[in-house]
């Protein structure tokens, strides 16, 4: 619907690509357990946070923040609001963003 939305989605999908065994080898991606299951939800949370980081780096802001926040909130609910997951996902998202940015 918008350039911002396009790049937000692209960054989300790029984040998934970093989880492959030849890249960052994220267990949540490589041990896929199906839609709505724990590993799937954790990987989605990581991908969405990576997209948020990359949007911030590229100056994409307000148009995507509400959607990202709602998406993240949805996955946290699916994971029963385990607060430690946000720390784990944030760490993995930072690694993914650094990988994408070649930092």
Backbone as XML, in Angstrom:
<?xml version="1.0"?>
<chain id="A" units="angstrom">
  <residue number="1" name="UNK">
    <atom name="N" x="0.817" y="-1.205" z="0.000"/>
    <atom name="CA" x="0.000" y="0.000" z="0.000"/>
    <atom name="C" x="0.859" y="1.267" z="0.000"/>
  </residue>
  <residue number="2" name="UNK">
    <atom name="N" x="2.120" y="1.148" z="0.503"/>
    <atom name="CA" x="3.002" y="2.314" z="0.560"/>
    <atom name="C" x="4.449" y="1.846" z="0.454"/>
  </residue>
  <residue number="3" name="UNK">
    <atom name="N" x="5.315" y="2.779" z="0.143"/>
    <atom name="CA" x="6.740" y="2.445" z="0.086"/>
    <atom name="C" x="7.229" y="1.996" z="1.462"/>
  </residue>
  <residue number="4" name="UNK">
    <atom name="N" x="6.771" y="2.665" z="2.514"/>
    <atom name="CA" x="7.171" y="2.299" z="3.870"/>
    <atom name="C" x="6.728" y="0.880" z="4.212"/>
  </residue>
  <residue number="5" name="UNK">
    <atom name="N" x="5.502" y="0.558" z="3.866"/>
    <atom name="CA" x="4.968" y="-0.774" z="4.116"/>
    <atom name="C" x="5.717" y="-1.839" z="3.342"/>
  </residue>
  <residue number="6" name="UNK">
    <atom name="N" x="6.066" y="-1.511" z="2.101"/>
    <atom name="CA" x="6.835" y="-2.441" z="1.274"/>
    <atom name="C" x="8.167" y="-2.767" z="1.935"/>
  </residue>
  <residue number="7" name="UNK">
    <atom name="N" x="8.894" y="-1.726" z="2.335"/>
    <atom name="CA" x="10.209" y="-1.951" z="2.936"/>
    <atom name="C" x="10.113" y="-2.627" z="4.297"/>
  </residue>
  <residue number="8" name="UNK">
    <atom name="N" x="9.097" y="-2.317" z="5.052"/>
    <atom name="CA" x="8.896" y="-3.000" z="6.326"/>
    <atom name="C" x="8.721" y="-4.504" z="6.096"/>
  </residue>
  <residue number="9" name="UNK">
    <atom name="N" x="7.917" y="-4.860" z="5.114"/>
    <atom name="CA" x="7.707" y="-6.279" z="4.783"/>
    <atom name="C" x="8.988" y="-6.903" z="4.244"/>
  </residue>
  <residue number="10" name="UNK">
    <atom name="N" x="9.698" y="-6.194" z="3.381"/>
    <atom name="CA" x="10.962" y="-6.693" z="2.837"/>
    <atom name="C" x="11.961" y="-6.952" z="3.968"/>
  </residue>
  <residue number="11" name="UNK">
    <atom name="N" x="12.078" y="-6.023" z="4.898"/>
    <atom name="CA" x="12.999" y="-6.194" z="6.018"/>
    <atom name="C" x="12.602" y="-7.395" z="6.879"/>
  </residue>
  <residue number="12" name="UNK">
    <atom name="N" x="11.302" y="-7.581" z="7.071"/>
    <atom name="CA" x="10.806" y="-8.729" z="7.842"/>
    <atom name="C" x="11.242" y="-10.038" z="7.167"/>
  </residue>
  <residue number="13" name="UNK">
    <atom name="N" x="11.047" y="-10.119" z="5.869"/>
    <atom name="CA" x="11.413" y="-11.333" z="5.135"/>
    <atom name="C" x="12.926" y="-11.526" z="5.069"/>
  </residue>
  <residue number="14" name="UNK">
    <atom name="N" x="13.677" y="-10.438" z="4.934"/>
    <atom name="CA" x="15.137" y="-10.533" z="4.979"/>
    <atom name="C" x="15.589" y="-11.089" z="6.327"/>
  </residue>
  <residue number="15" name="UNK">
    <atom name="N" x="14.916" y="-10.674" z="7.384"/>
    <atom name="CA" x="15.252" y="-11.169" z="8.721"/>
    <atom name="C" x="15.123" y="-12.685" z="8.768"/>
  </residue>
  <residue number="16" name="UNK">
    <atom name="N" x="14.052" y="-13.221" z="8.205"/>
    <atom name="CA" x="13.899" y="-14.678" z="8.167"/>
    <atom name="C" x="15.084" y="-15.328" z="7.453"/>
  </residue>
  <residue number="17" name="UNK">
    <atom name="N" x="15.545" y="-14.721" z="6.381"/>
    <atom name="CA" x="16.639" y="-15.320" z="5.603"/>
    <atom name="C" x="17.931" y="-15.421" z="6.408"/>
  </residue>
  <residue number="18" name="UNK">
    <atom name="N" x="18.108" y="-14.579" z="7.406"/>
    <atom name="CA" x="19.342" y="-14.627" z="8.206"/>
    <atom name="C" x="19.368" y="-15.818" z="9.153"/>
  </residue>
  <residue number="19" name="UNK">
    <atom name="N" x="18.236" y="-16.462" z="9.373"/>
    <atom name="CA" x="18.173" y="-17.578" z="10.310"/>
    <atom name="C" x="18.661" y="-18.901" z="9.757"/>
  </residue>
  <residue number="20" name="UNK">
    <atom name="N" x="18.919" y="-18.969" z="8.466"/>
    <atom name="CA" x="19.377" y="-20.214" z="7.830"/>
    <atom name="C" x="20.680" y="-20.699" z="8.469"/>
  </residue>
  <residue number="21" name="UNK">
    <atom name="N" x="20.899" y="-22.009" z="8.412"/>
    <atom name="CA" x="22.102" y="-22.596" z="9.025"/>
    <atom name="C" x="23.398" y="-22.014" z="8.467"/>
  </residue>
  <residue number="22" name="UNK">
    <atom name="N" x="23.391" y="-21.559" z="7.234"/>
    <atom name="CA" x="24.600" y="-20.982" z="6.635"/>
    <atom name="C" x="24.810" y="-19.526" z="7.031"/>
  </residue>
  <residue number="23" name="UNK">
    <atom name="N" x="23.859" y="-18.980" z="7.811"/>
    <atom name="CA" x="23.975" y="-17.583" z="8.243"/>
    <atom name="C" x="24.033" y="-17.552" z="9.772"/>
  </residue>
  <residue number="24" name="UNK">
    <atom name="N" x="22.943" y="-17.202" z="10.449"/>
    <atom name="CA" x="22.956" y="-17.099" z="11.914"/>
    <atom name="C" x="22.430" y="-18.345" z="12.618"/>
  </residue>
  <residue number="25" name="UNK">
    <atom name="N" x="21.915" y="-19.286" z="11.846"/>
    <atom name="CA" x="21.482" y="-20.596" z="12.371"/>
    <atom name="C" x="20.532" y="-20.479" z="13.568"/>
  </residue>
  <residue number="26" name="UNK">
    <atom name="N" x="19.413" y="-19.775" z="13.357"/>
    <atom name="CA" x="18.426" y="-19.639" z="14.431"/>
    <atom name="C" x="17.597" y="-20.905" z="14.548"/>
  </residue>
  <residue number="27" name="UNK">
    <atom name="N" x="17.619" y="-21.475" z="15.731"/>
    <atom name="CA" x="16.858" y="-22.697" z="16.021"/>
    <atom name="C" x="15.382" y="-22.515" z="15.675"/>
  </residue>
  <residue number="28" name="UNK">
    <atom name="N" x="14.834" y="-21.347" z="16.002"/>
    <atom name="CA" x="13.404" y="-21.107" z="15.798"/>
    <atom name="C" x="13.013" y="-21.200" z="14.327"/>
  </residue>
  <residue number="29" name="UNK">
    <atom name="N" x="13.928" y="-20.867" z="13.439"/>
    <atom name="CA" x="13.646" y="-20.976" z="12.000"/>
    <atom name="C" x="13.916" y="-22.396" z="11.510"/>
  </residue>
  <residue number="30" name="UNK">
    <atom name="N" x="15.042" y="-22.947" z="11.919"/>
    <atom name="CA" x="15.460" y="-24.243" z="11.385"/>
    <atom name="C" x="14.663" y="-25.408" z="11.965"/>
  </residue>
  <residue number="31" name="UNK">
    <atom name="N" x="14.078" y="-25.222" z="13.140"/>
    <atom name="CA" x="13.232" y="-26.265" z="13.744"/>
    <atom name="C" x="11.774" y="-25.810" z="13.714"/>
  </residue>
  <residue number="32" name="UNK">
    <atom name="N" x="11.335" y="-25.477" z="12.529"/>
    <atom name="CA" x="9.978" y="-24.961" z="12.313"/>
    <atom name="C" x="8.949" y="-25.947" z="12.848"/>
  </residue>
  <residue number="33" name="UNK">
    <atom name="N" x="8.004" y="-25.454" z="13.634"/>
    <atom name="CA" x="7.007" y="-26.340" z="14.242"/>
    <atom name="C" x="5.569" y="-26.029" z="13.832"/>
  </residue>
  <residue number="34" name="UNK">
    <atom name="N" x="5.395" y="-25.192" z="12.822"/>
    <atom name="CA" x="4.057" y="-24.916" z="12.305"/>
    <atom name="C" x="3.469" y="-23.609" z="12.797"/>
  </residue>
  <residue number="35" name="UNK">
    <atom name="N" x="2.556" y="-23.078" z="12.008"/>
    <atom name="CA" x="1.932" y="-21.789" z="12.290"/>
    <atom name="C" x="1.329" y="-21.754" z="13.691"/>
  </residue>
  <residue number="36" name="UNK">
    <atom name="N" x="1.652" y="-20.701" z="14.420"/>
    <atom name="CA" x="1.084" y="-20.498" z="15.742"/>
    <atom name="C" x="1.781" y="-21.242" z="16.860"/>
  </residue>
  <residue number="37" name="UNK">
    <atom name="N" x="2.709" y="-22.114" z="16.520"/>
    <atom name="CA" x="3.442" y="-22.877" z="17.537"/>
    <atom name="C" x="4.587" y="-22.024" z="18.091"/>
  </residue>
  <residue number="38" name="UNK">
    <atom name="N" x="5.231" y="-22.513" z="19.129"/>
    <atom name="CA" x="6.233" y="-21.748" z="19.862"/>
    <atom name="C" x="7.404" y="-21.274" z="19.002"/>
  </residue>
  <residue number="39" name="UNK">
    <atom name="N" x="8.074" y="-22.170" z="18.297"/>
    <atom name="CA" x="9.219" y="-21.756" z="17.479"/>
    <atom name="C" x="8.800" y="-20.787" z="16.390"/>
  </residue>
  <residue number="40" name="UNK">
    <atom name="N" x="7.673" y="-21.050" z="15.773"/>
    <atom name="CA" x="7.152" y="-20.169" z="14.726"/>
    <atom name="C" x="6.918" y="-18.774" z="15.289"/>
  </residue>
  <residue number="41" name="UNK">
    <atom name="N" x="6.273" y="-18.701" z="16.436"/>
    <atom name="CA" x="5.971" y="-17.403" z="17.052"/>
    <atom name="C" x="7.252" y="-16.671" z="17.427"/>
  </residue>
  <residue number="42" name="UNK">
    <atom name="N" x="8.224" y="-17.381" z="17.961"/>
    <atom name="CA" x="9.499" y="-16.754" z="18.329"/>
    <atom name="C" x="10.211" y="-16.205" z="17.100"/>
  </residue>
  <residue number="43" name="UNK">
    <atom name="N" x="10.206" y="-16.969" z="16.016"/>
    <atom name="CA" x="10.845" y="-16.505" z="14.785"/>
    <atom name="C" x="10.123" y="-15.287" z="14.226"/>
  </residue>
  <residue number="44" name="UNK">
    <atom name="N" x="8.809" y="-15.278" z="14.273"/>
    <atom name="CA" x="8.052" y="-14.120" z="13.796"/>
    <atom name="C" x="8.344" y="-12.878" z="14.634"/>
  </residue>
  <residue number="45" name="UNK">
    <atom name="N" x="8.452" y="-13.065" z="15.924"/>
    <atom name="CA" x="8.779" y="-11.958" z="16.819"/>
    <atom name="C" x="10.159" y="-11.399" z="16.467"/>
  </residue>
  <residue number="46" name="UNK">
    <atom name="N" x="11.134" y="-12.266" z="16.268"/>
    <atom name="CA" x="12.479" y="-11.831" z="15.885"/>
    <atom name="C" x="12.461" y="-11.103" z="14.550"/>
  </residue>
  <residue number="47" name="UNK">
    <atom name="N" x="11.752" y="-11.639" z="13.576"/>
    <atom name="CA" x="11.699" y="-11.014" z="12.248"/>
    <atom name="C" x="11.044" y="-9.639" z="12.312"/>
  </residue>
  <residue number="48" name="UNK">
    <atom name="N" x="10.005" y="-9.513" z="13.097"/>
    <atom name="CA" x="9.324" y="-8.222" z="13.180"/>
    <atom name="C" x="10.178" y="-7.193" z="13.903"/>
  </residue>
  <residue number="49" name="UNK">
    <atom name="N" x="10.885" y="-7.619" z="14.918"/>
    <atom name="CA" x="11.773" y="-6.688" z="15.610"/>
    <atom name="C" x="12.947" y="-6.282" z="14.720"/>
  </residue>
  <residue number="50" name="UNK">
    <atom name="N" x="13.455" y="-7.212" z="13.931"/>
    <atom name="CA" x="14.515" y="-6.883" z="12.975"/>
    <atom name="C" x="14.011" y="-5.841" z="11.988"/>
  </residue>
  <residue number="51" name="UNK">
    <atom name="N" x="12.808" y="-6.043" z="11.491"/>
    <atom name="CA" x="12.221" y="-5.081" z="10.552"/>
    <atom name="C" x="12.091" y="-3.700" z="11.199"/>
  </residue>
  <residue number="52" name="UNK">
    <atom name="N" x="11.701" y="-3.673" z="12.460"/>
    <atom name="CA" x="11.584" y="-2.391" z="13.162"/>
    <atom name="C" x="12.949" y="-1.715" z="13.282"/>
  </residue>
  <residue number="53" name="UNK">
    <atom name="N" x="13.992" y="-2.487" z="13.605"/>
    <atom name="CA" x="15.343" y="-1.921" z="13.687"/>
    <atom name="C" x="15.759" y="-1.348" z="12.337"/>
  </residue>
  <residue number="54" name="UNK">
    <atom name="N" x="15.548" y="-2.132" z="11.274"/>
    <atom name="CA" x="15.970" y="-1.694" z="9.944"/>
    <atom name="C" x="15.168" y="-0.494" z="9.465"/>
  </residue>
  <residue number="55" name="UNK">
    <atom name="N" x="13.901" y="-0.443" z="9.817"/>
    <atom name="CA" x="13.103" y="0.740" z="9.482"/>
    <atom name="C" x="13.681" y="1.972" z="10.186"/>
  </residue>
  <residue number="56" name="UNK">
    <atom name="N" x="14.074" y="1.813" z="11.435"/>
    <atom name="CA" x="14.656" y="2.934" z="12.174"/>
    <atom name="C" x="15.958" y="3.397" z="11.523"/>
  </residue>
  <residue number="57" name="UNK">
    <atom name="N" x="16.802" y="2.443" z="11.126"/>
    <atom name="CA" x="18.081" y="2.782" z="10.497"/>
    <atom name="C" x="17.869" y="3.530" z="9.191"/>
  </residue>
  <residue number="58" name="UNK">
    <atom name="N" x="16.843" y="3.145" z="8.446"/>
    <atom name="CA" x="16.601" y="3.755" z="7.133"/>
    <atom name="C" x="15.682" y="4.968" z="7.195"/>
  </residue>
  <residue number="59" name="UNK">
    <atom name="N" x="15.235" y="5.328" z="8.389"/>
    <atom name="CA" x="14.408" y="6.516" z="8.543"/>
    <atom name="C" x="12.927" y="6.294" z="8.282"/>
  </residue>
  <residue number="60" name="UNK">
    <atom name="N" x="12.528" y="5.035" z="8.202"/>
    <atom name="CA" x="11.106" y="4.722" z="8.036"/>
    <atom name="C" x="10.513" y="4.642" z="9.429"/>
  </residue>
  <residue number="61" name="UNK">
    <atom name="N" x="9.524" y="5.466" z="9.690"/>
    <atom name="CA" x="9.030" y="5.528" z="11.052"/>
    <atom name="C" x="7.552" y="5.334" z="11.211"/>
  </residue>
  <residue number="62" name="UNK">
    <atom name="N" x="6.904" y="6.400" z="11.453"/>
    <atom name="CA" x="5.521" y="6.410" z="11.905"/>
    <atom name="C" x="4.553" y="5.515" z="11.134"/>
  </residue>
  <residue number="63" name="UNK">
    <atom name="N" x="4.595" y="5.478" z="9.807"/>
    <atom name="CA" x="3.598" y="4.640" z="9.109"/>
    <atom name="C" x="3.644" y="3.164" z="9.454"/>
  </residue>
  <residue number="64" name="UNK">
    <atom name="N" x="4.788" y="2.663" z="9.896"/>
    <atom name="CA" x="4.894" y="1.223" z="10.155"/>
    <atom name="C" x="4.892" y="0.877" z="11.635"/>
  </residue>
  <residue number="65" name="UNK">
    <atom name="N" x="5.053" y="1.856" z="12.513"/>
    <atom name="CA" x="5.177" y="1.576" z="13.943"/>
    <atom name="C" x="3.935" y="0.898" z="14.514"/>
  </residue>
  <residue number="66" name="UNK">
    <atom name="N" x="2.760" y="1.398" z="14.198"/>
    <atom name="CA" x="1.526" y="0.827" z="14.751"/>
    <atom name="C" x="1.340" y="-0.617" z="14.309"/>
  </residue>
  <residue number="67" name="UNK">
    <atom name="N" x="1.603" y="-0.897" z="13.039"/>
    <atom name="CA" x="1.465" y="-2.268" z="12.554"/>
    <atom name="C" x="2.475" y="-3.193" z="13.214"/>
  </residue>
  <residue number="68" name="UNK">
    <atom name="N" x="3.712" y="-2.752" z="13.331"/>
    <atom name="CA" x="4.738" y="-3.577" z="13.971"/>
    <atom name="C" x="4.395" y="-3.849" z="15.425"/>
  </residue>
  <residue number="69" name="UNK">
    <atom name="N" x="3.960" y="-2.818" z="16.136"/>
    <atom name="CA" x="3.614" y="-2.977" z="17.552"/>
    <atom name="C" x="2.470" y="-3.970" z="17.720"/>
  </residue>
  <residue number="70" name="UNK">
    <atom name="N" x="1.466" y="-3.894" z="16.859"/>
    <atom name="CA" x="0.337" y="-4.818" z="16.940"/>
    <atom name="C" x="0.784" y="-6.240" z="16.631"/>
  </residue>
  <residue number="71" name="UNK">
    <atom name="N" x="1.654" y="-6.385" z="15.650"/>
    <atom name="CA" x="2.162" y="-7.706" z="15.262"/>
    <atom name="C" x="2.954" y="-8.320" z="16.411"/>
  </residue>
  <residue number="72" name="UNK">
    <atom name="N" x="3.846" y="-7.522" z="17.006"/>
    <atom name="CA" x="4.656" y="-7.996" z="18.127"/>
    <atom name="C" x="3.771" y="-8.358" z="19.309"/>
  </residue>
  <residue number="73" name="UNK">
    <atom name="N" x="2.798" y="-7.520" z="19.604"/>
    <atom name="CA" x="1.884" y="-7.794" z="20.714"/>
    <atom name="C" x="1.131" y="-9.102" z="20.494"/>
  </residue>
  <residue number="74" name="UNK">
    <atom name="N" x="0.712" y="-9.347" z="19.268"/>
    <atom name="CA" x="-0.002" y="-10.575" z="18.935"/>
    <atom name="C" x="0.860" y="-11.804" z="19.219"/>
  </residue>
  <residue number="75" name="UNK">
    <atom name="N" x="2.125" y="-11.779" z="18.796"/>
    <atom name="CA" x="2.992" y="-12.930" z="19.024"/>
    <atom name="C" x="3.337" y="-13.095" z="20.494"/>
  </residue>
  <residue number="76" name="UNK">
    <atom name="N" x="3.480" y="-11.989" z="21.219"/>
    <atom name="CA" x="3.726" y="-12.100" z="22.656"/>
    <atom name="C" x="2.538" y="-12.763" z="23.355"/>
  </residue>
  <residue number="77" name="UNK">
    <atom name="N" x="1.337" y="-12.435" z="22.919"/>
    <atom name="CA" x="0.149" y="-13.092" z="23.495"/>
    <atom name="C" x="0.182" y="-14.586" z="23.184"/>
  </residue>
  <residue number="78" name="UNK">
    <atom name="N" x="0.567" y="-14.916" z="21.960"/>
    <atom name="CA" x="0.633" y="-16.326" z="21.569"/>
    <atom name="C" x="1.665" y="-17.073" z="22.413"/>
  </residue>
  <residue number="79" name="UNK">
    <atom name="N" x="2.659" y="-16.349" z="22.860"/>
    <atom name="CA" x="3.701" y="-16.949" z="23.689"/>
    <atom name="C" x="3.436" y="-16.726" z="25.176"/>
  </residue>
  <residue number="80" name="UNK">
    <atom name="N" x="2.197" y="-16.397" z="25.496"/>
    <atom name="CA" x="1.726" y="-16.238" z="26.869"/>
    <atom name="C" x="2.483" y="-15.150" z="27.625"/>
  </residue>
  <residue number="81" name="UNK">
    <atom name="N" x="2.809" y="-14.079" z="26.910"/>
    <atom name="CA" x="3.455" y="-12.909" z="27.504"/>
    <atom name="C" x="4.714" y="-13.235" z="28.292"/>
  </residue>
  <residue number="82" name="UNK">
    <atom name="N" x="5.468" y="-14.209" z="27.863"/>
    <atom name="CA" x="6.749" y="-14.535" z="28.491"/>
    <atom name="C" x="7.699" y="-13.365" z="28.239"/>
  </residue>
  <residue number="83" name="UNK">
    <atom name="N" x="7.929" y="-12.566" z="29.259"/>
    <atom name="CA" x="8.716" y="-11.347" z="29.110"/>
    <atom name="C" x="10.166" y="-11.612" z="28.717"/>
  </residue>
  <residue number="84" name="UNK">
    <atom name="N" x="10.709" y="-12.785" z="29.046"/>
    <atom name="CA" x="12.093" y="-13.084" z="28.670"/>
    <atom name="C" x="12.229" y="-13.221" z="27.156"/>
  </residue>
  <residue number="85" name="UNK">
    <atom name="N" x="11.135" y="-13.545" z="26.489"/>
    <atom name="CA" x="11.185" y="-13.703" z="25.033"/>
    <atom name="C" x="11.531" y="-12.398" z="24.337"/>
  </residue>
  <residue number="86" name="UNK">
    <atom name="N" x="11.097" y="-11.291" z="24.866"/>
    <atom name="CA" x="11.370" y="-10.006" z="24.231"/>
    <atom name="C" x="12.873" y="-9.732" z="24.242"/>
  </residue>
  <residue number="87" name="UNK">
    <atom name="N" x="13.550" y="-10.134" z="25.322"/>
    <atom name="CA" x="14.995" y="-9.957" z="25.398"/>
    <atom name="C" x="15.692" y="-10.873" z="24.391"/>
  </residue>
  <residue number="88" name="UNK">
    <atom name="N" x="15.274" y="-12.128" z="24.341"/>
    <atom name="CA" x="15.845" y="-13.078" z="23.393"/>
    <atom name="C" x="15.609" y="-12.602" z="21.963"/>
  </residue>
  <residue number="89" name="UNK">
    <atom name="N" x="14.392" y="-12.195" z="21.664"/>
    <atom name="CA" x="14.068" y="-11.750" z="20.306"/>
    <atom name="C" x="14.823" y="-10.474" z="19.957"/>
  </residue>
  <residue number="90" name="UNK">
    <atom name="N" x="14.951" y="-9.569" z="20.909"/>
    <atom name="CA" x="15.687" y="-8.326" z="20.655"/>
    <atom name="C" x="17.145" y="-8.618" z="20.330"/>
  </residue>
  <residue number="91" name="UNK">
    <atom name="N" x="17.738" y="-9.541" z="21.055"/>
    <atom name="CA" x="19.127" y="-9.922" z="20.806"/>
    <atom name="C" x="19.284" y="-10.555" z="19.429"/>
  </residue>
  <residue number="92" name="UNK">
    <atom name="N" x="18.390" y="-11.485" z="19.110"/>
    <atom name="CA" x="18.459" y="-12.131" z="17.798"/>
    <atom name="C" x="18.160" y="-11.138" z="16.680"/>
  </residue>
  <residue number="93" name="UNK">
    <atom name="N" x="17.247" y="-10.214" z="16.922"/>
    <atom name="CA" x="16.919" y="-9.211" z="15.909"/>
    <atom name="C" x="18.107" y="-8.292" z="15.653"/>
  </residue>
  <residue number="94" name="UNK">
    <atom name="N" x="18.828" y="-7.937" z="16.710"/>
    <atom name="CA" x="20.013" y="-7.091" z="16.526"/>
    <atom name="C" x="21.064" y="-7.817" z="15.704"/>
  </residue>
  <residue number="95" name="UNK">
    <atom name="N" x="21.268" y="-9.101" z="15.969"/>
    <atom name="CA" x="22.227" y="-9.894" z="15.194"/>
    <atom name="C" x="21.795" y="-9.973" z="13.733"/>
  </residue>
  <residue number="96" name="UNK">
    <atom name="N" x="20.501" y="-10.157" z="13.504"/>
    <atom name="CA" x="19.989" y="-10.231" z="12.131"/>
    <atom name="C" x="20.162" y="-8.898" z="11.412"/>
  </residue>
  <residue number="97" name="UNK">
    <atom name="N" x="19.835" y="-7.808" z="12.090"/>
    <atom name="CA" x="19.995" y="-6.484" z="11.482"/>
    <atom name="C" x="21.468" y="-6.219" z="11.170"/>
  </residue>
  <residue number="98" name="UNK">
    <atom name="N" x="22.349" y="-6.556" z="12.099"/>
    <atom name="CA" x="23.785" y="-6.375" z="11.851"/>
    <atom name="C" x="24.245" y="-7.208" z="10.665"/>
  </residue>
  <residue number="99" name="UNK">
    <atom name="N" x="23.730" y="-8.434" z="10.562"/>
    <atom name="CA" x="24.086" y="-9.302" z="9.437"/>
    <atom name="C" x="23.631" y="-8.668" z="8.119"/>
  </residue>
  <residue number="100" name="UNK">
    <atom name="N" x="22.408" y="-8.206" z="8.088"/>
    <atom name="CA" x="21.858" y="-7.596" z="6.864"/>
    <atom name="C" x="22.637" y="-6.338" z="6.490"/>
  </residue>
  <residue number="101" name="UNK">
    <atom name="N" x="22.983" y="-5.552" z="7.503"/>
    <atom name="CA" x="23.721" y="-4.308" z="7.263"/>
    <atom name="C" x="25.227" y="-4.528" z="7.096"/>
  </residue>
  <residue number="102" name="UNK">
    <atom name="N" x="25.655" y="-5.791" z="7.264"/>
    <atom name="CA" x="27.062" y="-6.163" z="7.131"/>
    <atom name="C" x="27.931" y="-5.408" z="8.142"/>
  </residue>
  <residue number="103" name="UNK">
    <atom name="N" x="27.431" y="-5.358" z="9.361"/>
    <atom name="CA" x="28.172" y="-4.673" z="10.442"/>
    <atom name="C" x="28.987" y="-5.690" z="11.205"/>
  </residue>
</chain>
